[in-house]
Amino acid sequence: MRLKRLAKDGDSNPTGCQTVYLTEDGRFGIQGDVADDDTYANLENLLLGEGAVLIKPEIVIEAVRRYQERMA
């Protein structure tokens, strides 16, 4: 699946994480720190194959802003 980068954490490693992508089928792909076991224990209705990553809110907000600009 092809990904288009929408927003990346400017404070992260230049080749590293904290990035939001738009997938070719219109979903967001999130790259971030893998959630720990305690965090997973708090997730509701986690299905087989699903996971969780942690990412700064500012990056999500920037990604949504850029997404909205592309759709306008």
C-alpha positions as CSV (number, residue, x, y, z in Angstrom):
1,M,0.0,0.0,0.0
2,R,1.3,3.4,-0.9
3,L,1.6,6.1,1.8
4,K,1.7,9.9,1.5
5,R,3.3,11.7,4.5
6,L,1.0,14.4,6.0
7,A,2.9,15.4,9.1
8,K,6.0,14.4,11.0
9,D,7.4,15.4,14.4
10,G,10.1,18.0,13.7
11,D,11.7,17.2,17.0
12,S,12.1,13.5,16.2
13,N,15.0,11.7,14.5
14,P,15.2,12.8,10.8
15,T,14.7,9.2,9.8
16,G,12.5,8.2,12.8
17,C,9.0,8.1,14.1
18,Q,6.0,10.2,15.0
19,T,4.5,10.5,11.5
20,V,1.0,10.5,10.1
21,Y,0.4,9.2,6.6
22,L,-2.6,9.1,4.2
23,T,-3.0,5.6,2.7
24,E,-4.1,5.1,-0.9
25,D,-7.5,3.8,0.4
26,G,-8.1,7.0,2.4
27,R,-7.2,6.0,5.9
28,F,-4.6,7.5,8.2
29,G,-1.5,5.4,8.9
30,I,0.3,6.3,12.2
31,Q,3.9,5.7,13.0
32,G,4.9,6.2,16.6
33,D,6.1,4.5,19.8
34,V,4.5,1.1,20.4
35,A,2.2,1.2,23.4
36,D,3.4,-0.7,26.4
37,D,1.5,-3.6,28.1
38,D,-0.2,-1.4,30.6
39,T,-1.6,0.8,27.8
40,Y,-2.8,-2.2,25.8
41,A,-4.6,-3.4,28.9
42,N,-6.7,-0.2,28.8
43,L,-7.7,-0.5,25.1
44,E,-11.4,-1.5,24.5
45,N,-12.4,-4.2,22.1
46,L,-9.0,-4.8,20.6
47,L,-9.4,-7.2,17.7
48,L,-6.8,-9.6,16.4
49,G,-4.4,-7.8,14.2
50,E,-5.0,-4.4,15.8
51,G,-2.4,-2.5,17.7
52,A,-1.7,0.9,19.3
53,V,1.1,3.5,18.9
54,L,1.6,6.7,20.9
55,I,1.9,10.0,19.1
56,K,1.9,13.7,20.0
57,P,-1.5,15.5,19.5
58,E,0.2,18.3,17.6
59,I,1.2,15.9,14.9
60,V,-2.3,14.5,14.5
61,I,-3.7,18.1,14.4
62,E,-1.2,19.1,11.7
63,A,-2.0,15.9,9.7
64,V,-5.8,16.7,9.8
65,R,-5.1,20.3,8.8
66,R,-3.1,19.1,5.7
67,Y,-5.7,16.5,4.9
68,Q,-8.5,19.1,4.9
69,E,-6.4,21.4,2.7
70,R,-6.1,18.5,0.1
71,M,-9.8,17.8,0.2
72,A,-10.9,21.4,-0.3
